[in-house]
Amino acid sequence: MATKTDGVNTTYFHRATEAAPFDSILTTSYKDQFSIQFFTFDNKNIYVSSNIGRDKTAIVEYDLAARKEIKEIYSNPDYDVNGLSFSAKRKVLTLASYTSWKGEQHFLDKETESEYKKMQDKFKGYEIGIYGNNIAEDKFVVWTGNDKVAARYHFYDKKTGETKFLADAFPWLKEEEMATMKPVKYTSRDGLTIHGYLTLPKGMEARNPPVVINPHGGPWARDEWGFNNEAQLFANRGYAVLQMNFRGSTGYGKEFWLKSQKQWGKTMQDDITDGVQWLIKEGIADPKRVAIYGGSYGGYATLAGVAFTPDLYACAVDYVGVSNMFTFMKTIPPYWEPYKAMFYEMVGDPVKDSALLAEVSQALHAGKIKTPLFVAQGANDPRVNKDESDQMVEALRKRGVLVDYMVKNDEGHGFANEGNRLEFYKEMDKFFDKYLSGKPVEPKKQ
């Protein structure tokens, strides 16, 4: 198999042997998913995760000769199904995988289901996954984890039932000291169900703590249940953390994803704002001590939050976020150039949709921002150019709005250097303590 894309459409090719020429079998638009899993055991057809002709992706068998889907293996009415596993030894499909509020498996094989149940009984309270196995498929390395454990590995012998601890990814983190992440959901102002995750400080009742709102990047991605180092850091400092899968997040079907079309700073942002209002209404958040923090698109959402709802947040941290849709579109890196047409359709065309993009470019509305802001930026960021942060910081400082600005000359889109990451988190820790602790804030001039 081979693929070719112009950034908007993808064509799939197949050849039966190395000597045969590649023939195109299918062309899809970016709105359709056709993710090849592997060949059938006779090598004639392929298994695919596809949403062609449906809202949620399903696992299907695709006939290469007839060039059509011939059989649905598994679909879920509420979530996209993206994964398929098999036994190389027994040549059977074993399970399909998807993410609801957590990772799920739908078993296609009784032997696999029975073995998973045995492992689940041995590792109660933890999610499990097969990290590796021998050719005989009777000895396994098993990953275990949950919201308090990132990754713990065990050896498991299928024949004897023996288990042996191998390694803990982060042995210095004590499970009993970690906070619980629980799934939540609320209704947006236009009636959508928004799923998310709430992490509360350990031992704290959900009554009016300070809160960090943490929208994910992408934006065409999603948050999942499990160990989250940032959520644990904030919870350790006494803050509740809300992460939400606003419209445009993946995993909930094509329709939910496409509801984000040309909605940056608009209904996508409303979904985040509605999450804050839900927390306040439920008595979970102190309305005077709500912060927002995010990276990349999450950084855009952070700046949109303080620009378009200036009274909602006590402080904000923007990490490599977009601030001006026009300059962002002009500085799209060369390796993203093929996807520009898709960006114009999904986000907005700088010419045809100039009024829309002006409306949602926070740098053009800097006059509305009054929230204390901390901005972090990599000088060599190819995706979100440093000018995105520069222009926002300059506009705010001219008006006397408090802005802490951290620029790292050896970083790109997000900090990879450990020293820089430590410095960033230490400064963010101090910043949140200053504005969320409830202590009087000393006046500061820029």
Secondary structure as UniProt FT lines:
FT   STRAND          2..5
FT   STRAND          9..14
FT   TURN            18..19
FT   STRAND          23..29
FT   TURN            30..31
FT   STRAND          34..39
FT   TURN            41..42
FT   STRAND          45..50
FT   TURN            52..53
FT   STRAND          58..63
FT   TURN            64..67
FT   STRAND          68..74
FT   STRAND          81..87
FT   TURN            88..91
FT   STRAND          92..99
FT   STRAND          103..107
FT   HELIX           110..122
FT   TURN            123..125
FT   STRAND          127..133
FT   TURN            135..136
FT   STRAND          139..145
FT   STRAND          152..157
FT   TURN            158..160
FT   STRAND          163..168
FT   TURN            171..172
FT   HELIX           175..177
FT   STRAND          180..187
FT   TURN            189..190
FT   STRAND          193..200
FT   TURN            202..203
FT   STRAND          211..213
FT   HELIX           229..236
FT   TURN            237..238
FT   STRAND          240..245
FT   TURN            247..248
FT   TURN            250..251
FT   HELIX           254..258
FT   TURN            259..262
FT   TURN            264..266
FT   HELIX           267..281
FT   TURN            282..283
FT   TURN            287..288
FT   STRAND          290..295
FT   HELIX           297..308
FT   TURN            310..312
FT   STRAND          315..319
FT   HELIX           325..330
FT   HELIX           334..339
FT   HELIX           340..346
FT   TURN            350..353
FT   HELIX           354..359
FT   HELIX           362..368
FT   STRAND          373..378
FT   TURN            379..380
FT   HELIX           386..399
FT   STRAND          403..408
FT   TURN            409..410
FT   HELIX           418..436
//
